[in-house]
Amino acid sequence: MPTRRLMSTVQDPPRILITGSLGQLGTELARLLRSKYGRDNVIMSDIVKPTKEILESGPYIFTDILDFKGLQEAVVMHRVDWLIHFSALLSAVGEQAVPLAVRVNIEGTHNVLELAKQYSMKIFVPSTIGAFGPDSPRDPTPNVCIQRPKTIYGVSKVHAELMGEYYHERFGLDFRCLRFPGIISSDSNPGGGTTDYAVQIFHDALRTGQHTCYLRPDTRLPMMYIDDCLRALWEIMVAPEEQLKRRTYNVTAMSFSPAEIAEELRKHVPGLEVNYKPDQRQKIADSWPMVFDDSEARKDWGWSHKYDLAEMCRVMVSNIRKRPA
């Protein structure tokens, strides 16, 4: 009697394209996803010239998100299943280049949503605490409330949330979105965001023992260590559809002020001096949430952070001290 071959129930790993992958989140997300799905199944893309290390780490292609046909070719030729869309101008940078921010943040998002619909891809577009404004409740800021942001970055992110939810309702697009707080990482340089002082302060503390902060010492904002951020992104991507009662969720880990992170950092760098010279970013920060309510993410799909302020500071100091001068 011939031996019957059992049919495999193991699905092929997803083919994943990351736009804007040389920004703060893309490189580390690619590393995480390659560890789970294989080196060749995660394609990094950007318009920036990559380092030799990036080229050797796995597939990298040039894609301009404003070039619909070029992006379409990348999706087709690489048989993309998941599209993770990081390309954007951040808050402070966007205010200095509004027309470009409109094109990159809004037109670029239209392009990726349309491609995701056309090729039945699962798509992730990050949002931000900047999607809220001075009329929003700030302590805490719930998942659903008035938003009305006052920056082009925030306006573009509300637009992305609503367009993604519309495409989900109208066309059945599998759109997923997380509103991230400030993200803290030792492996990338500050990228022009209002919360980036919380990265710069570590480098300044360990290099010179001094830091000049562009926010007031009592400016409280939600934050998250990058390992928690990337894990949240992966968890929302693999969460079963029936668990998702929304398409856009708040996620966070902690809230602190410049004075509080400086005090915690002095446990590792005694004598750290911090001066405060608020600039135009103070007005942006004053319109953003102080404390993020992410209870819906915790209830619906089991989100839970691992890093609080003390653990985040310990890991950041350790990682930066290990880096070459």
C-alpha positions, 0 to 999 in steps of 0.5 A: 500500500503506498505511503500517504504524504501528509499535507503541510499546514505550515504557511509560507512566511510573508514577504514584507516591504518596509518603506522609509526603512533607513529612519529610526524604526526601519532598520531595527524592525527589519532586523526583528522581522528577518529573525522571524521570517528569514533574511530574504523575506524582508525588503528594506527600501528608501531613497537614501544611499545605504551603508555597506552594512545595510546592503550586506544585511539583506535585500535593499531597493530604491523606492520613492513613495511618490513614484506610484509606478516604481512602487508598484513594480517593487510590490510585484517583482518582490511578491509583497504580502505586507507593506509597512509604511514608515516614509514621513517627515516628522513634526519639527522638520515638517513645519519647516517644509510644509509643501514637501510634508504634504506630498510625502506624508499625504500623497505617499500614504495615498499611493501605498493604500491604493497599492495595498488594495490593488494587490490585497496586501496587509498594510501597517501605517504608524500614527503618533501622539502628534495626531492629537491637538490642544483640544484633545484631553491630555491626561489621559488621552483616550483612543477615541476623542477630538483630535484636531492637531496643529502641525502638518505632521499631525494633520497628515497622520489623522488623514492616514488613520481615516483613509486607512479605516475608510479603505478597510470599511469600503474595500476590505483592506487589512489596514492596521495602525498604532499611535506611537509615543516618543520612541527611544533608541540607542541605535539611531540618531535623533530625526527631527521629532519633538520627543527626540530630546529623550534620545539626545540627552543620553548621547550628550550625558555620556559624551560631555556630561551636559545637555541643553533641552529645547523643552521646559523641565516639566513638559510631560510626554508619553514615551516608549523604548524601541524594543517595546515599540517594535514588538507592539508593531509585530504583535498588531500585525499577527493579531487575529482579525477577530481580536481587532475592534479598531484599526487604530490603537494607542500604545505606550509604556511610560510618561516623563518630563525632561527633569525626570529623565535627567534625574534618573540618568544622574544615577548613571552619570553623576553630575549631569548638567541640564540647561533648558532653552525652549524653542518652537518645539515647546508649542508643539509639545504643549498640544500633545498628550501628557499621558496616553490611555492604551487600555483598549490595546491591552484588552483587545490583543494583549499589549503589554510593555516591558520597559519603564523609565528606570530599565530604559535608562539602564539599557540605553546607557549600557548600549551607548557605552558599548558603541565605538567612540 
